Amino acid sequence: QQYLALYDGNPLSLSKQPFEIQRRRGNNIMASRKASKNRGPDVLSAAYLERSGKNKNELLRRLTTITEHLSTLDEDLDPTSHPGLLSLSTALVSPTILQHRDKDVRLHAVLAACELFYIFAPEPPWEESEIIEIFGQLIRQLGNLHATSPGASNFDSYFRILEQLSEVKIGVVLVDLIRTERGGTGDEEGSSAASETLCDLIRTLLNCVHVDHPPEVATHAELAVSACIEEFEGSVPIQVLEEVLTCVGAGPVVWVTNPAFAAIKKRRTPGSSANK
């Protein structure tokens, strides 16, 4: 069942397009599942995080373990089967983790939160203010994608966030908050924390693509924006519409390669005439 349809109960035009939520990937996925079972449900709890103490490396390792474990859970999982998930959700939004001074800790906290959005759909396990904080950090992490090449260490993590926005469509959580604030119509004037955050998200999605990125990046960014727009069912707030129109009005982006850099790259390419 698609995440987009879960929020409203009525299939939307976008939800008519079937898709598979690709949550299990990698050559070692079976080994990861086996390791997850051996760790047991204790991993999915706040207590598991708390045992890291003040050691940053240990905290990062445990966040990575939690995210891996969450990503291998069955798609039809009942959250109540893991009582520790609620305490884990609360721990992830604490300032000591979500606002940690280490950027990798913040990144992996966002990755874990993205998995929890999917597991708990259609009702996120956080209050509205906490959801806004999570998306604020998510947007900051996603903004790094533009300046990150595919070979960089954190590219896969940033790309995973983009995938969650595109395939799981967690961005519609913000749309749901806006519609709730405005009596379910979403067509009233004014601004709110949810609408401002959604505008930031759409702006970031529209600017995260770089010429060196694989085409999948642009595809996921487009689908993520479309999911949010479609969820309004035609009553798109002016602030949100302005973000899209501003990007369209700027016209196409033309990437011009530095001739000197192109020459150096050509000389370094094996088999090129410059090397003979």
C-alpha angles and dihedrals in degrees: 000000000000121000092225093058092047093067099056105020091226120095110244127206091262092049090060088073106084117222138172119234101227103212102146116062141135133075093268099049095120091052089049092053092049091050090048092054091049091053091054131203092306088084090065097065142084090245090065090057094043091057089068089075114190094325106121095198092050091048091051091048092051093047089052090050092050093050092049091049093049092049092056097051118113115271092234093051117148106224090215089067087071106047091182092066093083093052089046090052090052093048093052093060094048114116091241090066112020091042096034115150091237113083095211091055090052091047095052092045088058091047091053091047091053090056091049092052088061096043094050097041129172093023115043113216093236140080118252093259090052092049089053090051092050093050091046090058091041091055092050091051093045090050088066090064093079092063095038121094121214091254095054120111098246098038093100091051094050090045090051090057089051090050091053090052090049104038104026090032095215089165089079087073087076091048089053090052091050093049091048091052091050099046095265096297102089091201102104123110123247138069136266138176090261095050093046090049092049090051089052090049094051091046090052093047091051092051103038096085119098132187091245093055123101114256090254090074093061091043094053092045091052093049092047092054091044092053092057094045093047092050090065088064094220098317097099114171115245093240091056093045091051091059091056095042092048090057092046092046092054088067129220120330116236115201113210116197117221104248092217092052091047090053092051091048091050092052090052094050111103113244096017119140090243090066095052 
